[in-house]
Amino acid sequence: MKVLLTTTSFQDTPGAHHALLERSGFEIARERGPLSERQLLDLIERHGGFDALLNGDDRITARVIDAAGPRLKVIAKYGIGLDSIDVAHATEKRIPVLFTPGVNHTTVAEHAFGLMIGLAKEFWPHASAVKNGKWVRHTGHELMGKTLGVLGLGRIGQEVVKRARAFGMRCVAFDVYWPEAFAAEYDVERVATAEDVLPLADVVTLHMNLTDANRGFIDARALATMKRGAYLINTARGGLVVENDIAQACRDGQLAGYGTDVVEEEPMRPGHPFQSIDSILVTPHIGSRTFESVERQALRAVTNLVEYLNGGKDYIQANKF
């Protein structure tokens, strides 16, 4: 069996996942992702194909799946979001797509809250000024007493709510699948639509899956409905927002700040408008990149892969045939 391993945090972080993959006896080809469609097509041609992909956010398109077949037996995503994989085409070709739910919600929630605090207290402009020999002080904001709008109340959204309640924030939220017991326990107010959350919140945090229906959901029109001076947090997917509209909203003060761990095109291209705006805090998609979370996620991804290829049952499949 030959496996293409592309996820960098898996490769860069020590832990038991390396030993588990080594014990599988599979031949491992290692590359540094995320890889484009063209890069994957070139690798498939060069190696004569792969039996499995152990991937991060590589562009596994219909062309890639077709080029990899019929040798390709399984796609094992290291992570939760599947928007970079053509799951429908994989399903049509009866190729299982495995993933790792329930392993990184604590880490991503902590990151989201860190971005909130960083914006409210203006960490970046303050730290940057001091590092450059200046003693310039701005007046920030408390989170206590503010309203947090949560779009997506799954595992990560719920962990964010727990922290927000500890900070004394009021929480309003929208999710298609409403967790009644959790919402009652943590006093989360249910709002009828995602759009209805926006004008209520001092801070909006995104925890939705990216789909064709919500791509570009936060655009100029949506931003105009938010409270002037609100903050927006995104630890989900860059495609949920229109980045030029975000930049303009931060320039004109409609948004007091945007904290994001994701951008539409990763790595962020040189000259991106976010680079010149101090009220935009960007981290390089590291929300789930902690020693604890990487090992949990990697062990689950390798277990998925090994169990499936060896005919076992301990794997989590996202698509159904």
Secondary structure, DSSP 4 states (H G I P E B T S, - for coil): -EEEE--HHHHHS-SHHHHHHHHT--EEEE--SPPPHHHHHHHHHHHT--SEEEESS--B-HHHHHHHTTT--EEEESSS--TTB-HHHHHHTT--EE--TTSSHHHHHHHHHHHHHHHHTTHHHHHHHHHTT----------TTPEEEEE--SHHHHHHHHHHHHTT-EEEEE-SS--HHHHHHTTEEE-SSHHHHGGG-SEEEE-PPP-TTTTT-BSHHHHHHSPTTEEEEESS-GGGB-HHHHHHHHHTTSEEEEEES--SSSSPPTT-GGGG-TTEEE--S-TT-SHHHHHHHHHHHHHHHHHHHTT-S---BSS--
